[in-house]
Structures are given as C-alpha cells and as structure tokens.
Amino acid sequence: MIKSSTIPTPIEMDELEALLIEFGILESDEEAEKLIAAENAAKATA
C-alpha cells in the first residue's frame, strides 16, 4: 500500500523569519536589541 505524501513548498527566509516571530519561536530584531541592552545595563551596574 502506497501512502500519498506531500512535498513541502520552499519559502523565502524572510517569510520563515516572519512565521517564527509570529509564533514566538524567534524574537524580532528590536526585541533582541532591547534584551541585549538590558543585560549590558545590568552588567554595568553590578
């Protein structure tokens, strides 16, 4: 018995990044910059 398979359609990296950000798997560049700035500020005061 042969099972039918679906071949995924390739998408552009920009589309993939948008999907990952939308589903919370990847942070946006702005959020990543905020976290880095907060970590650097915490290190500077410690």
N, CA, C and O atoms as a MOPAC input file, in Angstrom:
PM7 MOZYME 1SCF
protein

 N      0.84700 1    -1.18300 1     0.00000 1
 C      0.00000 1     0.00000 1     0.00000 1
 C      0.88900 1     1.24200 1     0.00000 1
 O      1.77800 1     1.37800 1     0.84000 1
 N      0.64600 1     2.12700 1    -0.93000 1
 C      1.43200 1     3.36000 1    -1.04400 1
 C      0.66300 1     4.49000 1    -0.37600 1
 O     -0.50800 1     4.73300 1    -0.66700 1
 N      1.35600 1     5.17100 1     0.52600 1
 C      0.75300 1     6.30700 1     1.21200 1
 C      1.12600 1     7.57300 1     0.45100 1
 O      2.29300 1     7.76700 1     0.11200 1
 N      0.16100 1     8.42800 1     0.18200 1
 C      0.46700 1     9.66500 1    -0.54000 1
 C      1.18400 1    10.63800 1     0.39700 1
 O      0.82300 1    10.78400 1     1.56500 1
 N      2.18900 1    11.28600 1    -0.13700 1
 C      2.98500 1    12.21800 1     0.64400 1
 C      2.88000 1    13.60700 1     0.04600 1
 O      2.64200 1    13.77500 1    -1.15000 1
 N      3.06200 1    14.58800 1     0.89700 1
 C      3.05400 1    15.96600 1     0.44900 1
 C      4.47900 1    16.48700 1     0.46600 1
 O      5.18800 1    16.35800 1     1.46400 1
 N      4.88500 1    17.06800 1    -0.62800 1
 C      6.21400 1    17.67400 1    -0.70600 1
 C      6.06200 1    19.13700 1    -0.30300 1
 O      5.28400 1    19.86500 1    -0.92000 1
 N      6.79100 1    19.58200 1     0.72200 1
 C      6.64400 1    20.97200 1     1.16600 1
 C      7.14900 1    21.95900 1     0.11000 1
 O      8.10800 1    21.69300 1    -0.61500 1
 N      6.47600 1    23.08900 1     0.05200 1
 C      6.87300 1    24.14600 1    -0.86900 1
 C      7.90200 1    25.03500 1    -0.18100 1
 O      7.66000 1    25.49700 1     0.93400 1
 N      9.03300 1    25.28300 1    -0.81200 1
 C     10.04000 1    26.14900 1    -0.18800 1
 C      9.52200 1    27.57900 1    -0.03200 1
 O      8.74900 1    28.06200 1    -0.85900 1
 N      9.95800 1    28.24700 1     1.03500 1
 C      9.60000 1    29.65300 1     1.24100 1
 C     10.88300 1    30.45600 1     1.41100 1
 O     11.94500 1    29.90400 1     1.69900 1
 N     10.76800 1    31.75300 1     1.23100 1
 C     11.91400 1    32.65000 1     1.38000 1
 C     12.28200 1    32.77100 1     2.86100 1
 O     11.44500 1    32.56000 1     3.73900 1
 N     13.52600 1    33.11000 1     3.12000 1
 C     13.98900 1    33.26400 1     4.50600 1
 C     13.20600 1    34.33900 1     5.24500 1
 O     12.93700 1    34.19400 1     6.43700 1
 N     12.83600 1    35.41700 1     4.55700 1
 C     12.06000 1    36.47800 1     5.19800 1
 C     10.70000 1    35.96500 1     5.66100 1
 O     10.23200 1    36.31800 1     6.74400 1
 N     10.06900 1    35.13000 1     4.83600 1
 C      8.78200 1    34.54800 1     5.20900 1
 C      8.94000 1    33.61500 1     6.40900 1
 O      8.11400 1    33.61800 1     7.32100 1
 N     10.00300 1    32.82300 1     6.39800 1
 C     10.25900 1    31.91100 1     7.51100 1
 C     10.49700 1    32.69000 1     8.79400 1
 O      9.95100 1    32.34200 1     9.84000 1
 N     11.30100 1    33.73300 1     8.72500 1
 C     11.58000 1    34.54400 1     9.90200 1
 C     10.30000 1    35.18200 1    10.44400 1
 O     10.09600 1    35.22100 1    11.65700 1
 N      9.44600 1    35.67700 1     9.56300 1
 C      8.17700 1    36.28000 1     9.98500 1
 C      7.29600 1    35.25200 1    10.69200 1
 O      6.67100 1    35.56400 1    11.70600 1
 N      7.24200 1    34.03000 1    10.16300 1
 C      6.44600 1    32.98400 1    10.80900 1
 C      7.01000 1    32.62500 1    12.18400 1
 O      6.25300 1    32.45400 1    13.13900 1
 N      8.32600 1    32.51100 1    12.28700 1
 C      8.95100 1    32.16500 1    13.56200 1
 C      8.69900 1    33.25300 1    14.60200 1
 O      8.45000 1    32.94700 1    15.76800 1
 N      8.76000 1    34.51700 1    14.19400 1
 C      8.47800 1    35.62000 1    15.11700 1
 C      7.00900 1    35.60900 1    15.51300 1
 O      6.67700 1    35.80100 1    16.68300 1
 N      6.12900 1    35.38500 1    14.54400 1
 C      4.68700 1    35.36700 1    14.80500 1
 C      4.31000 1    34.30400 1    15.83400 1
 O      3.45000 1    34.54200 1    16.68200 1
 N      4.94200 1    33.14500 1    15.76600 1
 C      4.61200 1    32.05600 1    16.67600 1
 C      5.48100 1    32.04600 1    17.92900 1
 O      5.39500 1    31.11600 1    18.73100 1
 N      6.32400 1    33.07800 1    18.10700 1
 C      7.09500 1    33.21000 1    19.33600 1
 C      8.29900 1    32.29200 1    19.42200 1
 O      8.85100 1    32.10400 1    20.50700 1
 N      8.71600 1    31.72100 1    18.31600 1
 C      9.87300 1    30.83300 1    18.33000 1
 C     11.15700 1    31.63800 1    18.22000 1
 O     12.19900 1    31.23200 1    18.73500 1
 N     11.08000 1    32.76700 1    17.55500 1
 C     12.23000 1    33.63500 1    17.32800 1
 C     11.83900 1    35.04000 1    17.73500 1
 O     10.70200 1    35.45800 1    17.51400 1
 N     12.77400 1    35.77900 1    18.33100 1
 C     12.48600 1    37.15700 1    18.71500 1
 C     12.77500 1    38.08100 1    17.53900 1
 O     13.64700 1    37.81100 1    16.71200 1
 N     12.02400 1    39.17200 1    17.48600 1
 C     12.30500 1    40.15500 1    16.44500 1
 C     13.61500 1    40.85100 1    16.75900 1
 O     14.09100 1    40.79900 1    17.89300 1
 N     14.19500 1    41.49600 1    15.77600 1
 C     15.46500 1    42.19300 1    15.97900 1
 C     15.34200 1    43.25700 1    17.06200 1
 O     16.26200 1    43.44500 1    17.85800 1
 N     14.20200 1    43.95900 1    17.09700 1
 C     14.00200 1    45.01000 1    18.09100 1
 C     13.98600 1    44.42700 1    19.50600 1
 O     14.59800 1    44.98300 1    20.41800 1
 N     13.28400 1    43.30700 1    19.68300 1
 C     13.22200 1    42.67300 1    20.99700 1
 C     14.59100 1    42.16200 1    21.42900 1
 O     14.96200 1    42.28300 1    22.59600 1
 N     15.33700 1    41.59400 1    20.49300 1
 C     16.66700 1    41.08300 1    20.80600 1
 C     17.58500 1    42.23000 1    21.23400 1
 O     18.36300 1    42.07500 1    22.17500 1
 N     17.50500 1    43.37900 1    20.55600 1
 C     18.31700 1    44.53100 1    20.90700 1
 C     17.96000 1    45.04500 1    22.29700 1
 O     18.84800 1    45.42800 1    23.05800 1
 N     16.66500 1    45.05800 1    22.64100 1
 C     16.23200 1    45.50400 1    23.97600 1
 C     16.79500 1    44.58400 1    25.05700 1
 O     17.26500 1    45.06000 1    26.09000 1
 N     16.74900 1    43.26300 1    24.82500 1
 C     17.26100 1    42.31600 1    25.81400 1
 C     18.76500 1    42.46500 1    26.00000 1
 O     19.26000 1    42.40200 1    27.12500 1
 N     19.49200 1    42.66300 1    24.91000 1
 C     20.94600 1    42.83700 1    24.99300 1
 C     21.27200 1    44.12300 1    25.74100 1
 O     22.17600 1    44.13200 1    26.57700 1
 N     20.56300 1    45.19600 1    25.46100 1
 C     20.79000 1    46.46000 1    26.14600 1
 C     20.50100 1    46.32200 1    27.63900 1
 O     21.24300 1    46.86100 1    28.45900 1
 N     19.44300 1    45.61400 1    28.00100 1
 C     19.09700 1    45.41300 1    29.40800 1
 C     20.16200 1    44.58100 1    30.11500 1
 O     20.51200 1    44.86800 1    31.26000 1
 N     20.68200 1    43.54600 1    29.43700 1
 C     21.74400 1    42.72500 1    30.02900 1
 C     23.01800 1    43.52800 1    30.22700 1
 O     23.68400 1    43.40900 1    31.25500 1
 N     23.35500 1    44.34900 1    29.23300 1
 C     24.55700 1    45.17600 1    29.33500 1
 C     24.41100 1    46.20700 1    30.45600 1
 O     25.37700 1    46.48000 1    31.16900 1
 N     23.22600 1    46.77700 1    30.62000 1
 C     22.98600 1    47.74300 1    31.68400 1
 C     23.10100 1    47.07500 1    33.04500 1
 O     23.64200 1    47.65900 1    33.98400 1
 N     22.59500 1    45.85400 1    33.15200 1
 C     22.66900 1    45.12200 1    34.42100 1
 C     24.11100 1    44.79400 1    34.76800 1
 O     24.49700 1    44.85800 1    35.93500 1
 N     24.91800 1    44.44100 1    33.76100 1
 C     26.32700 1    44.14400 1    33.99500 1
 C     27.08800 1    45.40700 1    34.40800 1
 O     27.99300 1    45.34300 1    35.24000 1
 N     26.72400 1    46.54300 1    33.83200 1
 C     27.41300 1    47.80500 1    34.12700 1
 C     27.14200 1    48.26800 1    35.55600 1
 O     28.00600 1    48.88600 1    36.17800 1
 N     25.96100 1    47.97800 1    36.08100 1
 C     25.62200 1    48.41400 1    37.44200 1
 C     26.07100 1    47.40800 1    38.49500 1
 O     26.10900 1    47.72900 1    39.68300 1
 N     26.40700 1    46.21300 1    38.07600 1
 C     26.79300 1    45.17300 1    39.04700 1
 C     28.25300 1    45.28200 1    39.43700 1
 O     28.73800 1    44.48700 1    40.24200 1

